[in-house]
Amino acid sequence: MLDSGKCPVAEAMNILSRKWAIILLYHLLSGPKRFGQLESETAISGRLLSERLKELEAAGMVTRTLYPEVPPRVEYALTEMGREVAPIITAIMNWSQKWLA
């Protein structure tokens, strides 16, 4: 996953600093969600949401599960790697509530 020649902090920030990435991870902390749920909960455009989910999946933070139903059902969920971001998100929330409220 990480390139041994790159700084791990820079690699992490490259993933987490993408627009909407932290927000998507935050919403997935409560459990698997369908595309439409994420779209309505976050107000991200469908195109950008699709792009971010693909990036988070490629980074190993999100899984995409396709259920063989009609119509097809797709759910997105956090991997173990994605779930381990929870303390970071909590720290950001606590910091923002203290200093930006």
Secondary structure, DSSP 8 states (H G I E B T S, - for coil): ---TTS-HHHHHHHHHTSTTHHHHHHHHTTS-EEHHHHHHHH---HHHHHHHHHHHHHTTSEEEEEE--SS-EEEEEE-HHHHTTHHHHHHHHHHHHHHT-
